[in-house]
Amino acid sequence: MGGATAGAAPLMAMVLPPGSDAASVALAAAASARGAAGAGILGELTATRGLYGAAIAANGVAYTATDAISQAALVI
């Protein structure tokens, strides 16, 4: 996801104006700004998904350790 976002970011933020008049240039600038904002949001989403995955992994380790301690306590 991060690679796809990084690869698409320049294309999302590079909008050519359809004409040479002021309105076309302003529209292209607004579309470029929106594309850059979208790439930023996708970057935040990628980071959040990474943190979520790390939390799930940590929970799995904690669960496994707790289960091992419980099994050891049953043997005693």
Residue, then its C-alpha position, 0 to 999 in steps of 0.5 A: m500500500g505504501g509503495a502504491t501510494a508513493g508511486a501514485a503521489p506525483l501523478m495525483a499532484m500533477v494536474l495540467p490545466p485544460g486551457s491557458d486562461a486564469a480559470s483553467v490554471a486555477l482549477a489545475a492548481a486546486a486539483s493538484a492541491r487536492g491530489a497532494a492532500g489525498a496522497g498525504i491522507l493515504g500516507e497517514l492511513t498506511a502508517t496507521r495500518g502499520l501500527y495496527g498490525a504491530a499492535i495485533a502482533a504484540n497482542g499475539v505474543a502476549y496471549t501466547a506468553t499468558d497461555a504458556i504461563s497458565q499451562a505451566a501453572l497447571v503442571i505444578 
